[in-house]
Amino acid sequence: MTTINSLNPLEAWQFMQENPESILIDVRSKVEFAFVGHPKGAVHIPWQDAPQWSVNPFFAEEVKNQIGDLSTPILLLCRSGSRSMNAAKALQTAGFNTLINIDQGFEGDLDTDNHRGNIGGWRHCELPWEQS
């Protein structure tokens, strides 16, 4: 079975530069993707979405339709790295070959005041991102 690797945002960015065929999938909700922001060029396929927050039963199929080739390296990102790991496990079961979870996600871990965005994460690392 395929191993799911984990990289921090800077390592993930370097991997993407060295592997331009790789695809970054943002698995957060539509609201998070649009209003909190997302990495430039990220493909948006929610793992869970409002209002029910149930797991998308078609996630692996949607990724397969978007990507086509199961050997394409896929990086997965959510807010902090938890949902994206669950999404990676679903893709692992579906037969994808190269899976990378981005630790710290887009917003990073909580700081001592329970705020995100101050410790780690894609945005905190000043990697390319945008808001819709």
C-alpha positions in Angstrom: 0.0 0.0 0.0 1.1 3.5 -0.8 2.8 5.5 2.1 1.4 8.9 2.9 4.3 11.3 3.4 4.0 14.5 5.4 5.8 17.7 4.6 5.7 21.2 6.2 4.5 24.0 3.9 8.1 25.1 2.9 9.0 21.5 2.1 5.8 21.0 0.2 6.5 24.2 -1.9 10.0 22.9 -2.7 8.5 19.5 -3.7 6.1 21.3 -6.0 8.9 23.3 -7.6 10.9 20.2 -8.2 7.9 18.2 -9.4 5.8 20.6 -11.6 3.4 17.7 -12.5 2.3 17.5 -8.9 -1.2 18.8 -8.0 -2.1 20.6 -4.7 -5.6 19.8 -3.6 -7.2 22.1 -1.0 -9.8 19.9 0.9 -11.3 22.7 3.0 -14.9 23.9 2.8 -16.1 26.3 0.1 -16.2 29.1 2.6 -12.7 28.5 3.9 -11.3 28.3 0.4 -12.9 31.5 -0.8 -12.8 33.8 2.2 -9.8 32.6 4.3 -7.7 32.2 1.2 -6.0 29.3 -0.6 -2.7 28.6 -2.2 -2.4 29.9 -5.7 -3.2 27.3 -8.3 -4.7 24.9 -5.8 -7.5 22.6 -7.0 -10.5 22.8 -4.6 -12.2 19.5 -3.8 -13.8 19.6 -0.3 -13.4 16.6 2.0 -16.3 17.9 4.2 -18.5 20.9 3.6 -21.2 22.9 5.4 -23.9 22.6 6.5 -23.8 18.9 7.4 -20.0 18.6 7.5 -20.3 14.9 6.5 -17.5 13.4 4.5 -17.8 13.8 0.7 -18.6 10.3 -0.5 -17.4 11.2 -4.0 -14.1 12.7 -2.9 -11.8 10.0 -4.4 -13.9 9.9 -7.6 -13.7 13.7 -7.9 -10.0 13.7 -7.5 -9.7 10.9 -10.1 -11.8 12.9 -12.5 -9.7 16.0 -11.9 -6.3 14.3 -12.0 -6.8 11.3 -14.3 -3.5 9.6 -13.6 -3.2 7.8 -10.3 0.6 8.2 -10.5 0.4 12.1 -10.4 1.9 13.3 -7.1 -0.9 14.8 -5.0 -0.3 17.2 -2.1 -3.3 17.7 0.2 -3.9 20.8 2.4 -6.6 21.8 4.9 -6.6 24.3 7.8 -4.1 22.5 10.0 -3.3 19.1 8.5 -6.0 16.8 10.0 -8.7 16.7 7.4 -6.1 16.5 4.7 -4.6 13.4 6.3 -8.1 11.8 6.3 -8.5 12.7 2.7 -5.1 11.3 1.9 -6.1 8.0 3.5 -9.2 7.8 1.3 -7.0 8.4 -1.8 -4.6 5.8 -0.6 -7.4 3.3 -0.4 -8.5 4.4 -3.9 -5.1 3.4 -5.3 -3.3 6.8 -5.7 0.5 6.3 -5.7 2.2 9.5 -4.4 0.4 11.2 -1.5 1.7 14.1 0.6 -0.1 15.6 3.5 0.9 19.2 4.3 1.5 19.4 8.0 0.3 22.7 9.6 -2.1 23.2 6.7 -3.0 26.7 5.4 -3.5 28.4 8.8 -1.1 26.5 11.1 -1.4 25.4 14.7 -3.1 27.3 17.5 -1.0 29.7 19.5 -1.3 30.4 23.2 -4.3 32.7 22.6 -6.0 30.0 20.5 -5.4 31.9 17.2 -4.3 30.3 14.0 -2.0 32.0 11.5 0.8 32.9 13.9 2.5 29.5 14.1 3.3 27.7 10.9 1.0 27.1 8.0 1.1 28.0 4.3 0.1 31.6 4.8 2.4 32.2 7.7 5.3 30.9 5.6 4.5 33.6 3.1 4.0 31.1 0.3 1.8 32.3 -2.7 -1.9 32.5 -1.8 -5.0 34.4 -2.8 -8.6 35.1 -1.7 -11.6 34.8 -4.0 
